Amino acid sequence: MAALVVVVLLVVVGGLILLSNGGDDDVELTEEQRTDALLTEGDIGQGYTEDTDEDSSSDDDYDASAECEELLDRLDEEGADPFSDSDDPPGAVDRDFTDENGATIEHGLAPSIDVVGTYRELTGTCDELSFEDEGSIATVTLEEGEDHDIGDESLTVEVGFAIETDEGETLAFDGVLVVWTQAGTDGILSFGAGFDVDTGDPVPVDQSLIDDVVEAAAQKLDEVISEA
């Protein structure tokens, strides 16, 4: 149950956002070129395999501060609310991976979006939100983390989860989002904790793995842009 909630929340929190953000130095990539820039199993290693299941989605309501709800209402009117169950923007591509403990890595690329600016605004305004899913209450906190300094502009968001199950237990664990823009293409990487198959305890994502995957994703996109 907890693993399912994690997947749903990371899909919700890490949804790609469509906003016009054209620039003079933009390089227009085709969808095929963006797909070539996505990570593969070989790029990640560490026992992660590509997940070919359809993405989970959620229409769950959330509780947040008045300022956060006002911001999300505005973003929703602009078609940019990451907590809404909307389709990916035109030209967006993504690839998901999971390991034996259910830990997840999701990599997405899309054209003409301001994902960095939007997540920076969200992190500053929506620092805590709560969801209810099948009897479990999940509280999500967002906090700006140490920047990986990739692309033209980037942002790291540390995501905290606390899930109160219908059995009265509380599970606490973390996730990480890294978003960046490079020459008109924006990317997002989300990392989610897994759960030990024997104990059910959360298994955090190793920081060195996060650093390696972020570097590989940024380099791969830069190479595709350079060759376009």
HUNOR-V232421 format. One record per pair of residues at least 4 apart in sequence whose C-alpha atoms are under 8 Angstrom apart, sorted by sequence separation. I is the first residue (numbers start at 0). GAP is how many residues later the second one is. D is the distance in whole Angstrom. If there is no record, write none. Layout:
I GAP D
I GAP D
This chain:
0 4 6
1 4 6
2 4 6
3 4 6
4 4 6
5 4 6
6 4 6
7 4 6
8 4 6
9 4 6
10 4 6
21 4 7
28 4 6
29 4 6
30 4 6
31 4 6
32 4 6
33 4 7
38 4 6
39 4 7
40 4 6
43 4 7
63 4 6
64 4 6
65 4 6
66 4 6
67 4 6
68 4 6
69 4 6
70 4 6
71 4 6
72 4 6
73 4 6
74 4 6
75 4 5
87 4 6
97 4 6
98 4 5
113 4 6
114 4 6
115 4 6
116 4 6
117 4 6
118 4 6
119 4 6
120 4 6
121 4 5
122 4 6
131 4 6
132 4 6
148 4 7
149 4 6
163 4 6
164 4 5
180 4 6
181 4 6
194 4 8
195 4 5
204 4 7
205 4 7
206 4 6
207 4 6
208 4 6
209 4 6
210 4 6
211 4 6
212 4 6
213 4 6
214 4 6
215 4 6
216 4 6
217 4 6
218 4 6
219 4 6
220 4 6
221 4 6
222 4 6
223 4 6
28 5 6
38 5 7
63 5 6
74 5 5
75 5 5
97 5 5
98 5 7
121 5 7
131 5 4
132 5 8
148 5 6
163 5 6
164 5 6
180 5 4
194 5 5
195 5 5
204 5 7
74 6 5
97 6 4
130 6 6
131 6 6
147 6 7
148 6 8
162 6 8
163 6 4
164 6 8
179 6 6
180 6 6
194 6 5
195 6 6
40 7 6
96 7 6
97 7 6
129 7 7
130 7 5
146 7 7
147 7 7
162 7 5
163 7 7
178 7 7
179 7 5
194 7 4
195 7 6
40 8 6
72 8 8
75 8 7
95 8 7
96 8 5
129 8 6
130 8 6
146 8 5
147 8 7
161 8 7
162 8 5
178 8 6
179 8 7
193 8 6
194 8 5
40 9 6
71 9 6
95 9 6
96 9 6
129 9 4
145 9 8
146 9 5
161 9 6
162 9 7
178 9 4
192 9 6
193 9 5
39 10 8
95 10 4
128 10 6
129 10 6
144 10 8
145 10 6
160 10 8
161 10 4
177 10 6
178 10 6
192 10 6
193 10 7
71 11 8
94 11 6
95 11 6
127 11 7
128 11 5
143 11 7
144 11 5
160 11 6
161 11 7
176 11 7
177 11 5
192 11 5
193 11 8
93 12 7
94 12 5
127 12 6
128 12 7
143 12 6
144 12 5
159 12 8
160 12 5
176 12 6
177 12 6
191 12 8
192 12 6
93 13 5
94 13 6
127 13 4
143 13 5
144 13 6
159 13 6
160 13 6
176 13 4
191 13 7
93 14 4
126 14 5
127 14 6
142 14 6
143 14 6
159 14 5
160 14 8
175 14 6
176 14 6
190 14 7
92 15 6
93 15 6
125 15 8
126 15 5
141 15 6
142 15 5
158 15 6
159 15 6
174 15 7
175 15 5
91 16 7
92 16 6
125 16 7
126 16 7
141 16 6
142 16 7
157 16 7
158 16 5
174 16 6
175 16 7
91 17 6
92 17 6
141 17 5
157 17 6
158 17 6
174 17 5
91 18 4
140 18 6
141 18 7
157 18 5
158 18 7
173 18 7
174 18 6
90 19 6
91 19 7
122 19 5
123 19 8
139 19 7
140 19 5
156 19 6
157 19 6
173 19 7
190 19 8
89 20 8
90 20 7
122 20 6
139 20 6
140 20 7
155 20 7
156 20 5
172 20 7
88 21 7
122 21 6
138 21 8
139 21 5
155 21 6
156 21 6
138 22 6
139 22 7
155 22 5
137 23 7
138 23 5
154 23 6
155 23 6
119 24 8
137 24 6
138 24 6
153 24 7
154 24 5
58 25 7
137 25 4
153 25 6
154 25 6
188 25 7
57 26 8
58 26 6
136 26 6
137 26 6
153 26 4
57 27 6
135 27 7
136 27 5
152 27 6
153 27 6
56 28 6
135 28 5
136 28 7
151 28 7
152 28 6
135 29 4
150 29 6
151 29 6
152 29 7
172 29 6
174 29 8
134 30 7
135 30 5
147 30 8
149 30 7
150 30 6
151 30 5
171 30 8
173 30 7
174 30 8
134 31 5
150 31 5
151 31 7
170 31 8
172 31 7
122 34 7
119 35 7
118 36 8
177 36 8
115 37 7
115 38 6
118 38 8
115 39 6
181 39 8
181 40 8
182 42 8
10 44 7
50 44 8
51 44 7
10 45 7
11 45 7
49 45 7
50 45 5
10 46 7
11 46 7
49 46 6
50 46 5
49 47 4
50 47 6
7 48 6
48 48 5
49 48 7
6 49 7
7 49 6
47 49 6
48 49 6
7 50 7
47 50 5
48 50 6
47 51 4
70 51 8
46 52 6
47 52 8
46 53 7
67 54 8
70 54 8
37 56 7
38 56 7
40 56 8
37 57 7
67 57 5
34 58 6
66 58 7
67 58 5
18 59 8
33 59 7
34 59 8
66 59 8
18 60 8
30 60 6
17 61 7
18 61 7
29 61 8
30 61 7
64 61 7
16 62 8
17 62 6
30 62 7
63 62 7
16 63 5
64 63 8
115 63 6
147 63 8
16 64 7
63 64 6
64 64 8
114 64 7
115 64 6
16 65 6
63 65 5
114 65 7
115 65 7
149 65 8
15 66 7
62 66 6
63 66 7
114 66 8
147 66 8
14 67 5
61 67 6
62 67 5
113 67 8
150 67 7
13 68 7
14 68 8
38 68 7
61 68 5
62 68 7
149 68 6
12 69 6
37 69 7
61 69 5
11 70 6
12 70 6
17 70 8
37 70 7
60 70 6
61 70 7
11 71 5
16 71 8
17 71 6
37 71 8
59 71 7
60 71 7
112 71 8
114 71 7
150 71 8
11 72 7
15 72 7
16 72 7
59 72 7
111 72 6
112 72 7
113 72 7
114 72 8
11 73 8
14 73 8
15 73 8
59 73 7
110 73 6
111 73 6
112 73 6
110 74 5
111 74 7
33 75 7
109 75 6
110 75 6
33 76 8
108 76 7
109 76 6
108 77 6
109 77 7
108 78 4
107 79 6
108 79 7
106 80 7
107 80 5
106 81 6
107 81 7
28 82 8
105 82 8
106 82 5
27 83 8
105 83 6
106 83 7
104 84 7
105 84 5
104 85 6
105 85 7
103 86 8
104 86 5
103 87 6
104 87 6
102 88 8
103 88 5
102 89 5
103 89 7
21 90 6
102 90 5
103 90 7
20 91 5
101 91 7
102 91 4
15 92 7
19 92 5
20 92 6
101 92 5
102 92 7
18 93 6
19 93 6
20 93 6
100 93 5
101 93 6
15 94 8
17 94 7
18 94 4
19 94 7
100 94 5
17 95 5
18 95 6
98 95 8
100 95 6
16 96 6
17 96 7
18 96 8
100 96 6
6 97 8
16 97 7
17 97 8
16 98 6
2 99 7
15 99 7
102 100 8
100 102 8
102 102 7
4 128 7
26 156 6
27 156 7
28 156 8
25 157 4
26 157 6
27 157 8
24 158 6
25 158 4
26 158 8
24 159 7
25 159 8
22 160 8
1 161 8
22 161 7
21 162 6
1 163 8
13 163 7
20 163 7
1 169 8
43 169 6
42 170 8
15 172 7
42 173 7
13 174 7
13 175 8
13 176 6
38 177 8
38 178 6
37 179 7
9 180 7
36 180 7
38 181 8
9 182 7
37 182 7
36 183 5
37 183 8
36 184 5
6 185 8
5 186 7
33 187 8
36 187 6
35 188 7
33 190 8
2 191 7
32 191 7
2 192 7
28 196 7
26 198 7
28 199 7
26 201 8
